[in-house]
Amino acid sequence: MTETDEVVALWRLQSRYADVITRRAWDELPELFRPDTAVHLDLVTAPPRTLVGPAEFTEVISAAMARFDHFTFVILNTVVELDEPERARGRIFMCEIRHEPEHDGGPGGWSTAHGVYQDQYVKIHSRWWIAERHYRSMARTGPAEAILGLPPGLGPLGEYDV
């Protein structure tokens, strides 16, 4: 495969992730994450945590999303860089468009969350996988509105060590 073919394959992996999350198709995550994939979450306003494997990731994320009756994961920009034939890194700037219905006297309403994923990818048997992921929140609208900024040390993709 050419470099362009590999980059397109990685973009397809990133897009598939967005599709799986939007559809809440949790049973499809093992097709994207390796069993030992570490997902490091830094929401800035809560202690960082690490989830390992698609099952633990699904458990935490599906519970967090359960309160929304609408949820769309949108990729705003993405870059990937091939490090070697079977390793790559990428960055995804994203937002979540969410709606929480009224409940228990709470107002509900629309909110968005903006963040950045910094990923490591591995190619095994001609297939790309998410091997490690670092997520950091950058901003939120809605009741918990916050501007959190870019992660420290965020430079050109080839120079940032995730």
Beta strands, then each sheet from edge to edge (+ up, - down):
strand 1: 33-42
strand 2: 49-52
strand 3: 70-84
strand 4: 87-100
strand 5: 109-124
strand 6: 127-140
strand 7: 146-147
sheet 1: 2+ 1- 6- 5+ 4- 3+
sheet 2: 2+ 1- 6- 7+
end
